[in-house]
Structures are given as structure tokens and as C-alpha cells.
């Protein structure tokens, strides 16, 4: 499988786009891959949109999804020049500021645009040691191949269970810890609850807890598709100020629960919840600007 993907990765982008068009037809029209999940998610997120508008977003999502799969194969051999030409970084002043301050950073992002390309691009724009947190694949050989493709430009991939072990080591320079925070949590008892895209949503606790626990500077990383296999992305330092929120009784109860089950102080728990709320607001705004760019096929709102 690795050699097949390596071979396909040598194809120029126009050829991969033709293959993507065929794949999109198969996924959407023939196999109807998770179409019920995608449509249910879209209807819930955008109740104000008409049926025809939902269908248009749905079709655009499958085009985006098919391109992501082909672009991910291309990552096995894409050159730095090709990557920079196709993925334009919009906020170079932010990494410079963070480097000048010599702080460790939590880069919080999501499944927007093409997160695989985002991971590749991260270490090209940051002087810090970059880490990407991931869940290993069940196929060991495929996992090794995917990790190798992601690490080609300097980022180091860290299995989710080894995050603390890795960041507690002494490094010769500050680091950026890349976290995708829009998956459904495995343990709902430790998860945060926020209102997101018109639904109560459970958010993985790791980004909020680790960021505060290790004193990391949080940044929000966004990405948008601006053409066929062309992207813009940027980062923004997040100001975690709990006082900007009017905490409800439910919020207070949640803060106490998070404090207890994660073994942190009430103050830390409040700050962590504020960070998750701010991140969720940023993500929702980005999704509303370009809804087709988000990964609607994942079961974000699974039952508890």
C-alpha cells in the first residue's frame, strides 16, 4: 500500500484532481458514504438554510473530502516549494512574536481545509520544535508510512498517550504542540460541554487541561480552501480571560466537575473552560464562512 501511494503521489495535481472527481462520484452517488451522518449534521447546524442549500453544501463537502484524500497521498512526495506555493501562510508576525518571547505553545486547530497539509506546513513557519498529536492507526505498517509522510518537513508526531511524556523532556528550544480539538471525546465524564452549531457538544478536555497545566501559550490555527488544492492558513494568539463570560449555574457545576475529575483547581478549571469556549466560538465562525471545509462525515455528536 505504501508503494502504491508513493507512486500515486508523483502524479501532478491535475491528474489527482481527475481521480478525485471520480472518487467523489463513487463516495457520494454510488456508495453514499456516511450521507445520512453528513446530512443530519448539516440540517442540525444550519436550521435556517433551505433543503437546496443543504444539498449544495453537502455536494461541496464531498468534493472537498475527495480532494483531501488525494492531497494526502500527494503529501508523500510533495516538495517544499510546491507546498509553499499551494499553502499560503497569512500571519507570519505571530510565530515571530512567540519565538521572540521564547514560550511554549499549544496550537489548537480542527478538521478544517486539509489538516494533513496544515501539519506539514507548521514546521515550515515556526522555528520552534513542532509536535503533532495523533491517534495511531490499527494497521502498524500503514501507521509508520503515514507518520513518515507527516514528518517530512520537521514536525514530530506524538501518539496521544505519550503527549505528557514527550513535552516533559528537556528540549533545546521552545515547542509548539499541535492539537486537533473537534473530535468526540472518549470519556464524557471528563469532557467539557459547550453550545456549538446549535447543539450541546462535548469537547475533548486535553487541549484545555494540558495548556493550563503546562503554562502553554494557546493559539488558534485556522485554514480555508481558496482553490483546488490551494489554501490559506494562519494563527491567532488566544486571550484566555474567564471574566468575559457570564457563567451560568450549569457552567459553575461544570467547572466543579472538571476540577474534580481532572484533579485541577477551580481556577484552572474555569480558565480551561474559557479556553474551550473561545476555541469553539472561533471554529464555529470559521465553519459558517465556509461550511464545506469542515469534516461533516465524522460522528461529532455521538450518543453518550
C-alpha positions as semicolon CSV with decimal commas, in nm:
position;residue;x (nm);y (nm);z (nm)
1;X;0,000;0,000;0,000
2;X;0,283;0,240;0,085
3;X;0,445;0,189;-0,256
4;X;0,111;0,245;-0,430
5;X;0,063;0,576;-0,251
6;X;0,424;0,676;-0,317
7;X;0,369;0,605;-0,686
8;X;0,040;0,797;-0,699
9;X;0,198;1,088;-0,512
10;X;0,421;1,151;-0,815
11;X;0,115;1,233;-1,027
12;X;0,076;1,607;-1,098
13;X;-0,215;1,781;-0,927
14;X;-0,435;1,796;-1,242
15;X;-0,423;1,417;-1,266
16;X;-0,501;1,378;-0,896
17;X;-0,795;1,615;-0,939
18;X;-0,939;1,394;-1,214
19;X;-0,902;1,094;-0,983
20;X;-1,066;1,297;-0,705
21;X;-1,366;1,372;-0,927
22;X;-1,414;1,001;-0,989
23;X;-1,372;0,921;-0,620
24;X;-1,625;1,189;-0,529
25;X;-1,882;1,032;-0,764
26;X;-1,826;0,690;-0,606
27;X;-1,841;0,814;-0,247
28;X;-2,143;1,039;-0,296
29;X;-2,355;0,871;-0,564
30;X;-2,260;0,502;-0,552
31;X;-2,151;0,408;-0,200
32;X;-2,332;0,705;-0,033
33;X;-2,052;0,716;0,222
34;X;-2,199;0,842;0,552
35;X;-2,450;1,056;0,368
36;X;-2,706;1,020;0,646
37;X;-2,448;1,142;0,901
38;X;-2,343;1,436;0,683
39;X;-2,698;1,548;0,609
40;X;-2,816;1,512;0,967
41;X;-2,519;1,718;1,088
42;X;-2,579;1,990;0,828
43;X;-2,952;2,017;0,896
44;X;-2,888;2,047;1,268
45;X;-2,609;2,303;1,226
46;X;-2,796;2,522;0,976
47;X;-3,171;2,510;1,053
48;X;-3,216;2,841;0,873
49;X;-3,098;2,700;0,537
50;X;-3,330;2,556;0,274
51;X;-3,318;2,197;0,153
52;X;-3,146;2,303;-0,170
53;X;-2,883;2,500;0,023
54;X;-2,812;2,199;0,245
55;X;-2,772;1,977;-0,063
56;X;-2,529;2,225;-0,219
57;X;-2,311;2,230;0,094
58;X;-2,331;1,852;0,108
59;X;-2,206;1,815;-0,251
60;X;-1,929;2,070;-0,194
61;X;-1,824;1,881;0,118
62;X;-1,782;1,555;-0,076
63;X;-1,573;1,736;-0,340
64;X;-1,358;1,877;-0,060
65;X;-1,335;1,538;0,113
66;X;-1,225;1,361;-0,207
67;X;-0,963;1,628;-0,272
68;X;-0,834;1,584;0,084
69;X;-0,776;1,213;0,021
70;X;-0,582;1,280;-0,300
71;X;-0,388;1,569;-0,143
72;X;-0,291;1,346;0,148
73;X;-0,144;1,096;-0,099
74;X;0,041;1,382;-0,268
75;X;0,198;1,467;0,068
76;X;0,416;1,155;0,039
77;X;0,635;1,334;-0,217
78;X;0,530;1,700;-0,233
79;X;0,827;1,937;-0,235
80;X;0,870;2,232;-0,001
81;X;0,833;2,470;-0,295
82;X;0,507;2,307;-0,407
83;X;0,375;2,318;-0,051
84;X;0,458;2,686;-0,005
85;X;0,310;2,773;-0,345
86;X;-0,017;2,599;-0,261
87;X;-0,047;2,675;0,111
88;X;-0,008;3,046;0,184
89;X;0,067;3,145;0,544
90;X;-0,116;3,470;0,628
91;X;0,014;3,563;0,976
92;X;0,399;3,541;0,981
93;X;0,416;3,803;1,257
94;X;0,264;3,565;1,515
95;X;0,535;3,293;1,506
96;X;0,797;3,569;1,521
97;X;0,638;3,720;1,832
98;X;0,614;3,380;2,000
99;X;0,975;3,298;1,915
100;X;1,095;3,633;2,048
101;X;0,911;3,559;2,374
102;X;1,062;3,206;2,386
103;X;0,738;3,048;2,509
104;X;0,598;2,701;2,458
105;X;0,278;2,699;2,255
106;X;-0,041;2,494;2,229
107;X;-0,163;2,512;1,870
108;X;-0,535;2,430;1,880
109;X;-0,700;2,358;1,548
110;X;-0,961;2,134;1,384
111;X;-1,053;1,930;1,077
112;X;-1,079;2,235;0,852
113;X;-0,948;2,258;0,495
114;X;-0,680;1,989;0,488
115;X;-0,535;1,927;0,833
116;X;-0,266;1,697;0,689
117;X;-0,128;1,986;0,482
118;X;-0,159;2,211;0,786
119;X;0,060;1,971;0,986
120;X;0,321;1,965;0,709
121;X;0,322;2,345;0,686
122;X;0,351;2,409;1,060
123;X;0,722;2,334;1,088
124;X;0,797;2,547;0,781
125;X;0,664;2,860;0,952
126;X;0,768;2,806;1,315
127;X;1,128;2,795;1,441
128;X;1,005;2,608;1,747
129;X;1,014;2,229;1,765
130;X;0,671;2,127;1,635
131;X;0,477;1,827;1,762
132;X;0,156;1,686;1,620
133;X;-0,064;1,472;1,843
134;X;-0,231;1,178;1,669
135;X;-0,415;0,854;1,730
136;X;-0,214;0,562;1,584
137;X;-0,376;0,356;1,308
138;X;-0,460;-0,007;1,380
139;X;-0,251;-0,118;1,079
140;X;0,109;-0,087;1,204
141;X;0,273;-0,068;0,860
142;X;0,029;0,193;0,737
143;X;0,075;0,388;1,058
144;X;0,452;0,403;1,004
145;X;0,404;0,518;0,643
146;X;0,158;0,792;0,739
147;X;0,378;0,917;1,023
148;X;0,680;0,930;0,790
149;X;0,484;1,136;0,536
150;X;0,370;1,380;0,805
151;X;0,720;1,426;0,948
152;X;0,893;1,508;0,618
153;X;0,943;1,878;0,694
154;X;1,034;1,859;1,062
155;X;0,720;1,811;1,270
156;X;0,738;1,516;1,512
157;X;0,424;1,308;1,551
158;X;0,336;1,204;1,906
159;X;0,087;0,927;1,994
160;X;-0,188;1,070;2,209
161;X;-0,094;0,851;2,506
162;X;0,264;0,982;2,509
163;X;0,196;1,357;2,495
164;X;0,293;1,438;2,853
165;X;0,597;1,210;2,838
166;X;0,728;1,393;2,529
167;X;0,663;1,751;2,636
168;X;0,813;1,690;2,981
169;X;1,150;1,616;2,821
170;X;1,411;1,892;2,805
171;X;1,426;2,040;2,455
172;X;1,689;2,277;2,318
173;X;1,424;2,522;2,201
174;X;1,060;2,608;2,273
175;X;0,794;2,387;2,118
176;X;0,454;2,404;1,952
177;X;0,213;2,125;2,046
178;X;-0,043;2,080;1,766
179;X;-0,384;1,957;1,883
180;X;-0,698;1,882;1,680
181;X;-0,982;1,950;1,920
182;X;-1,302;1,877;1,733
183;X;-1,326;1,501;1,782
184;X;-1,587;1,337;2,001
185;X;-1,436;1,258;2,344
186;X;-1,382;0,901;2,462
187;X;-1,464;0,978;2,826
188;X;-1,767;1,204;2,856
189;X;-1,726;1,234;3,234
190;X;-1,407;1,436;3,181
191;X;-1,525;1,629;2,877
192;X;-1,628;1,994;2,852
193;X;-1,978;2,091;2,743
194;X;-2,036;2,389;2,512
195;X;-2,308;2,514;2,281
196;X;-2,169;2,459;1,933
197;X;-2,353;2,470;1,598
198;X;-2,693;2,474;1,771
199;X;-2,627;2,166;1,983
200;X;-2,487;2,080;2,322
201;X;-2,145;1,947;2,230
202;X;-1,890;1,751;2,431
203;X;-1,532;1,863;2,376
204;X;-1,215;1,665;2,448
205;X;-1,056;1,803;2,767
206;X;-0,692;1,761;2,666
207;X;-0,627;2,098;2,496
208;X;-0,778;2,295;2,781
209;X;-0,618;2,090;3,059
210;X;-0,269;2,049;2,908
211;X;-0,247;2,414;2,802
212;X;-0,317;2,540;3,153
213;X;-0,132;2,256;3,326
214;X;0,193;2,324;3,137
215;X;0,158;2,702;3,114
216;X;0,146;2,696;2,733
217;X;0,051;2,998;2,524
218;X;-0,264;2,898;2,331
219;X;-0,305;2,985;1,964
220;X;-0,595;2,914;1,729
221;X;-0,499;2,777;1,388
222;X;-0,745;2,826;1,102
223;X;-0,738;2,711;0,741
224;X;-0,954;2,771;0,437
225;X;-0,955;2,629;0,085
226;X;-0,922;2,905;-0,175
227;X;-0,893;2,685;-0,485
228;X;-0,830;2,332;-0,600
229;X;-0,554;2,211;-0,364
230;X;-0,480;2,572;-0,268
231;X;-0,514;2,703;0,086
232;X;-0,467;2,997;0,316
233;X;-0,397;2,948;0,684
234;X;-0,300;3,150;0,986
235;X;-0,272;3,155;1,362
236;X;-0,400;3,385;1,634
237;X;-0,292;3,412;1,998
238;X;-0,591;3,348;2,226
239;X;-0,655;3,573;2,523
240;X;-0,797;3,341;2,788
241;X;-0,997;3,574;3,010
242;X;-1,272;3,398;3,208
243;X;-1,418;3,736;3,310
244;X;-1,554;3,788;2,958
245;X;-1,810;3,514;3,023
246;X;-2,128;3,535;3,227
247;X;-2,108;3,194;3,395
248;X;-2,442;3,021;3,436
249;X;-2,528;2,777;3,714
250;X;-2,467;2,495;3,464
251;X;-2,126;2,640;3,384
252;X;-2,039;2,660;3,754
253;X;-2,143;2,299;3,805
254;X;-1,933;2,200;3,506
255;X;-1,630;2,389;3,639
256;X;-1,659;2,199;3,966
257;X;-1,696;1,867;3,786
258;X;-1,397;1,929;3,560
259;X;-1,191;2,035;3,860
260;X;-1,276;1,716;4,046
261;X;-1,242;1,455;3,772
262;X;-0,926;1,607;3,620
263;X;-0,761;1,687;3,954
264;X;-0,709;2,060;3,895
265;X;-0,801;2,371;4,091
266;X;-1,130;2,553;4,037
267;X;-0,938;2,849;3,896
268;X;-0,761;2,627;3,642
269;X;-1,088;2,457;3,555
270;X;-1,255;2,792;3,493
271;X;-0,966;2,904;3,270
272;X;-0,974;2,574;3,080
273;X;-1,348;2,606;3,016
274;X;-1,296;2,966;2,899
275;X;-1,029;2,847;2,655
276;X;-1,254;2,575;2,516
277;X;-1,543;2,820;2,476
278;X;-1,321;3,071;2,293
279;X;-1,184;2,798;2,065
280;X;-1,536;2,672;1,992
281;X;-1,652;3,023;1,901
282;X;-1,359;3,066;1,661
283;X;-1,423;2,729;1,500
284;X;-1,797;2,790;1,460
285;X;-1,735;3,128;1,294
286;X;-1,486;2,970;1,052
287;X;-1,726;2,687;0,967
288;X;-2,008;2,931;0,895
289;X;-1,786;3,120;0,650
290;X;-1,702;2,802;0,453
291;X;-1,914;2,510;0,577
292;X;-1,791;2,271;0,307
293;X;-1,438;2,290;0,452
294;X;-1,524;2,106;0,776
295;X;-1,533;1,728;0,824
296;X;-1,908;1,668;0,845
297;X;-1,874;1,292;0,800
298;X;-1,727;1,228;1,144
299;X;-1,970;1,137;1,421
300;X;-1,914;1,454;1,618
301;X;-2,234;1,419;1,818
302;X;-2,231;1,051;1,911
303;X;-2,456;0,932;2,191
304;X;-2,302;0,923;2,535
